[in-house]
Amino acid sequence: MTRNNTAVFGIYTAEDQAARAVDTLIAARFPGSSISVLLPDMRSDGGTLLSVHCGAAEQVGRAKELLKGTGAIDIAAAGESAGTRSRTPGSAPRVA
């Protein structure tokens, strides 16, 4: 399998939408260690950012579909360079 190392990002207006998206991604067999959630600063009215790191092209398309289906208001994908990820494989989704 060719590794694309692409991150797919989605913005959610509510924290519970992002939590539902994490559950949906895990149910679709994306490893929990590939999912990160960045909660907004309490003083801002920004959204919750969710990212899922994909190692294959078909995962990128599927991740975009799942984020759209769970209410993401903005979805984008970007390639990653080696060393971009800081989590240990097998760790739980990171919430900041």
Secondary structure by P-SEA (a helix, b strand, c coil): ccccbbbbbbbbccaaaaaaaaaaaaaaccccccbbbbbccccccbbbbbbbbbccaaaaaaaaaaaaaacccccbbbbbcccccccccccccccc
